Amino acid sequence: MLYIQQSLGPEERLIYVAKFHWFYDVQALLNIVWGGFFSLSLLLSFASLVEYLPSGIVDRLLVSPILITDGTFSIMFKLHPVIKLVSLLVFLIGVLKFTQMLVIKVTTEIAVTNSRLVYKRGLVARSVGEMNIDRIESISVQQSFWGRIFNFGRLVIRGMGVGEIIMPNLAEPLRFRRAIEKARTF
């Protein structure tokens, strides 16, 4: 059950629940792709540099000597374990960033009820930003070029004496804005 559903008042009803755009999932997946690309690039660059380096340096970079029949990939497997470990760490950074983005997506709830706007974040430590609908002063929609094409954007909601709530990139930001305006009419 959503946090927002659990925290509804007796006369309060849910008007709109915002969702992350599918582009957010693509960005998360690209972290794994880029991590793998940079990891493989690191290994391949060291494997191809072996031919051009002096033999004293090559002996430190490799675990076993190079044979004439060795190709780039077999040289890559003969690289020192520290180089392989650094390459693995580069890939793991991409995987961790992917995981972080998915945890953020799963644990973020943004909704409009007939009386308030709720923005909840967090898995273990919970951070909830709430603003009464009648205290909302202005709503700004920020969409990039790609946001306009694929219909996603960021909202900045300013309240009277409350400060501002900056939303992440959401799907259909104009629909979310209309939901807030609809809630004001109740």
N, C-alpha and C positions, 0 to 999 in steps of 0.2 A: 504494500500500500504506500502511496506517495506521502511524503511528509505534509504536503499541502492539504491532502484529503484528511489527514489526521488532525490538522490544526484548524479546520473550518469551524466557524462559530455557528450558533443555532440557526440564524437567519441568513447565513452566508452561502452563496453558491458559486461554483467554479464556472467561469466564463470561457477562459482560453488557457491552454497549456502550450508553451513554446517548445519547439524542438530544434535541435542542432541540425544544420544542413548536411546533406550527404558529402559536401565538399570537405567538411571537417574530418570525415572518415578517410577520404582520399589523402588529406594532409597527414593524418596519422600513419597510413600505410606507406607514404613516401619517406617517412623517417626510417622504416626498415629497409626500403629500397636504397636510399642514400647511404645508410650504414653499411649495407652489403657492398655497394659500389665502391665506397672509400676503403673498405677493408680489403677487397680484392685488388683495388688499385695499388694499395700499399704493398701487398705481397708481390704483385707483378712488377712493380717498379724496382723493388730490391732484387728480384730474380733477373731482370734485364740489365741492371747496373753491374752485376757480377762480372760480366764480360769486359767491362771497361775499367774496373778498379784494379789497383796494384794487388799482387798476390798476398801480401801481408794483411791487408784489410779483408780480402775475400776469405782468408782462413778464419777470421773472427766472425764473419757473417754466416758461414756455412758449418753444418755439423759433420758432413762427409765431403770428400773431394768431388769435383765435377768431372764427369766422364765426357768424352767427345760426343757420345750419342745422346746425352741429356738435352731435353728440350726445356722450354721455359717452365712448364708445369712441374717437371721432375726436379728442376732447380728450386722451385718454390717449396717443394716438400723437404728439401735439404736445408732450408734457411734455419737460422738459429731460433730456438724456442722463444726467446724474448721478442723477436720480430713477429712471430706468429701470435704471441700473447697480446701484443699491442694491436695487431690486426683484429683479434677476437674482441678486445675491449672496444674498439671503434664500432664494430658490429653491435655489441651489446648496448652501447649508448643509444644507437638507433632503436633497438628493441625496447629499452627502458623508456625512451621518449614516446614511442608508440603506446606502451602500456599506460604511461602517465596521462596521455591524451584521452584514452578510452575510459580510464577511471574518472577523469573529470567529466566526460560526457555522461557516464552512467550515474554519477552522484550529484549532478546539477539539476535542479528543478526550478523552472521559471513559470509563474502562472499569474493570471489576473482573476480575481474574484469580484463580486459586485461591490466590495468595500475596500479592497487593498490589492497591492502588487506585492508578490512574494518572490524572492530570489534566494534560493538555498543552495549552498555548495558544501562539499566535504564528505568524506567517507567516515573517518573516525572522529575528527574534530569538525563540528558542524558550524557553519557561518551562515546566518540567515539575515537577509536585508529585507525589511518590509516598509512599505510606504502606503499610507492611506490614499485612496483614489482622490479624495477632495483636497489633498495636500500637494498633488502633482502640479507643478508650475509649467513645465515645458517638456516636450519629448523631441529629441533630435535623432534623425535616422542618418547613419553614415554608411554609405555603400560605395565600394570601389567600382572600377570598371567591370571586373569579373562579378562582383556582387550584383550589379544591375542586370547583367546577362543571365546569371544563374539564380537570381532572386534570393540572395542572402545579404545580411548586413548587421551592423552593430547599432544598438540603441543607447542613447545617453538620456536618462530620465532625471530631471532636476526637480527637487521638491522645495516647498516654501519652508525655510528654516530647518530643513532636514538634511540637505546636502544633495549628492547625486549618486545614482546607481548606474554603473557602466556595465551593460550586458555584453556577453560574448557574441560572436557571429551566430545569428539565428536564421533559420529558414523563414521566409515570408515576413520580414520585419514590418512592412506596412500593414499586414493583417494583424500583427501584434499591437501596433499603434492604434488601429481601429478598435480592437478589443478593449483597450484602455479607455478610449473615447466613449465606447458603448457603456462601459462600467460607470462612467461619470454621469450618464443620463439616468441611472437608477436612483 
